[in-house]
Amino acid sequence: MHIVVCGALVVNEAVLLVHRSPARRAYPDLWDLPGGHVEAGESERQALARELCEEVGVEIVAESCSRLGELRSGSGEDAVHVGVWHVGAWLGSPTNRAPDEHDDLAWVGLSELGGLPLVHSGLPALLRALDRPPASRLIEEVA
């Protein structure tokens, strides 16, 4: 079984998505939230912080994060459990820091998610659970 985390960065009712490269072995050419595998000894929140830094170059404010739920796919050794988190605040501006994994990133309206080819078909419903997304704030880095 694979344990994965992903983070929903939401601003003005739009969520940041990454587009998985068509060359990827798993889930190629689909949109997803940024995130990745939880490593041995890591909590989900620790993995979320590491993965969002590695993939989109932001530092999450841990106290602003809340777990929205879990998505599951596959079975047996191929089973994937994905912890989905809402990230309310972060430092930096998201950029694609993993071009070998993703060929694009985009802010997508929460109401538009159903029309995209997504890794997890249950993602729109889970994000709708935000009902009215809390006021997210982007904390810009000061150079």
C-alpha positions as semicolon CSV with decimal commas, in nm:
position;residue;x (nm);y (nm);z (nm)
1;M;0,000;0,000;0,000
2;H;0,117;0,350;-0,084
3;I;0,042;0,642;0,150
4;V;0,028;0,977;-0,029
5;V;-0,061;1,332;0,074
6;C;-0,168;1,627;-0,137
7;G;-0,247;1,987;-0,056
8;A;-0,526;2,214;-0,173
9;L;-0,395;2,570;-0,190
10;V;-0,708;2,780;-0,241
11;V;-0,730;3,149;-0,331
12;N;-1,049;3,328;-0,441
13;E;-1,234;2,996;-0,483
14;A;-0,962;2,860;-0,714
15;V;-0,733;2,569;-0,629
16;L;-0,378;2,511;-0,749
17;L;-0,346;2,201;-0,967
18;V;-0,043;2,040;-1,128
19;H;-0,058;1,858;-1,461
20;R;0,124;1,525;-1,452
21;S;0,365;1,486;-1,742
22;P;0,247;1,254;-2,022
23;A;0,574;1,063;-1,973
24;R;0,486;0,966;-1,612
25;R;0,441;0,595;-1,549
26;A;0,157;0,645;-1,300
27;Y;-0,141;0,862;-1,388
28;P;0,012;1,037;-1,693
29;D;-0,147;1,343;-1,854
30;L;-0,391;1,411;-1,567
31;W;-0,446;1,702;-1,328
32;D;-0,391;1,661;-0,954
33;L;-0,319;1,850;-0,636
34;P;0,053;1,887;-0,559
35;G;0,186;1,627;-0,318
36;G;0,353;1,290;-0,298
37;H;0,448;0,984;-0,095
38;V;0,477;0,985;0,282
39;E;0,825;0,858;0,369
40;A;0,905;0,623;0,657
41;G;0,894;0,807;0,990
42;E;0,705;1,108;0,851
43;S;0,364;1,227;0,958
44;E;0,121;1,329;0,684
45;R;0,172;1,695;0,775
46;Q;0,552;1,660;0,756
47;A;0,525;1,490;0,416
48;L;0,285;1,760;0,297
49;A;0,530;2,034;0,394
50;R;0,823;1,857;0,224
51;E;0,631;1,770;-0,093
52;L;0,481;2,117;-0,143
53;C;0,825;2,272;-0,100
54;E;0,981;2,026;-0,347
55;E;0,706;2,042;-0,608
56;V;0,576;2,399;-0,604
57;G;0,828;2,585;-0,388
58;V;0,602;2,699;-0,106
59;E;0,647;2,667;0,268
60;I;0,319;2,579;0,435
61;V;0,211;2,736;0,761
62;A;0,144;2,412;0,950
63;E;-0,118;2,561;1,184
64;S;-0,327;2,663;0,881
65;C;-0,361;2,306;0,750
66;S;-0,663;2,085;0,803
67;R;-0,727;1,737;0,671
68;L;-1,025;1,726;0,434
69;G;-1,043;1,350;0,395
70;E;-0,898;1,053;0,213
71;L;-0,920;0,920;-0,141
72;R;-0,846;0,554;-0,218
73;S;-0,771;0,359;-0,532
74;G;-0,637;0,016;-0,623
75;S;-0,610;-0,286;-0,399
76;G;-0,349;-0,504;-0,230
77;E;0,010;-0,392;-0,280
78;D;-0,105;-0,143;-0,546
79;A;-0,354;0,029;-0,314
80;V;-0,309;0,404;-0,280
81;H;-0,446;0,602;0,016
82;V;-0,432;0,977;-0,040
83;G;-0,471;1,217;0,253
84;V;-0,612;1,542;0,115
85;W;-0,533;1,859;0,310
86;H;-0,652;2,218;0,286
87;V;-0,360;2,458;0,319
88;G;-0,483;2,795;0,443
89;A;-0,155;2,989;0,440
90;W;0,189;2,952;0,287
91;L;0,507;3,142;0,215
92;G;0,611;3,205;-0,145
93;S;0,451;3,197;-0,486
94;P;0,384;2,856;-0,638
95;T;0,607;2,764;-0,931
96;N;0,680;2,434;-1,101
97;R;0,989;2,305;-0,922
98;A;0,944;1,949;-1,051
99;P;0,934;1,983;-1,432
100;D;1,026;1,615;-1,470
101;E;0,700;1,528;-1,289
102;H;0,466;1,809;-1,401
103;D;0,452;2,001;-1,726
104;D;0,209;2,270;-1,606
105;L;0,033;2,418;-1,307
106;A;-0,283;2,626;-1,299
107;W;-0,532;2,793;-1,067
108;V;-0,868;2,630;-1,140
109;G;-1,205;2,743;-1,010
110;L;-1,354;2,497;-0,762
111;S;-1,670;2,489;-0,975
112;E;-1,465;2,392;-1,285
113;L;-1,297;2,080;-1,142
114;G;-1,560;1,839;-1,273
115;G;-1,468;1,921;-1,634
116;L;-1,100;1,828;-1,604
117;P;-0,928;1,492;-1,641
118;L;-0,828;1,435;-1,278
119;V;-0,623;1,162;-1,113
120;H;-0,900;1,114;-0,855
121;S;-1,261;1,145;-0,967
122;G;-1,364;1,203;-0,604
123;L;-1,155;1,519;-0,571
124;P;-1,426;1,771;-0,676
125;A;-1,670;1,637;-0,415
126;L;-1,405;1,642;-0,145
127;L;-1,310;2,002;-0,225
128;R;-1,676;2,104;-0,236
129;A;-1,680;1,997;0,128
130;L;-1,497;2,323;0,189
131;D;-1,845;2,466;0,118
132;R;-1,730;2,820;0,131
133;P;-1,351;2,809;0,138
134;P;-1,199;2,985;0,435
135;A;-1,021;3,306;0,356
136;S;-0,687;3,174;0,238
137;R;-0,396;3,404;0,236
138;L;-0,077;3,400;0,045
139;I;0,217;3,522;0,249
140;E;0,473;3,668;0,010
141;E;0,839;3,615;0,080
142;V;1,029;3,929;0,155
143;A;1,359;3,937;-0,033
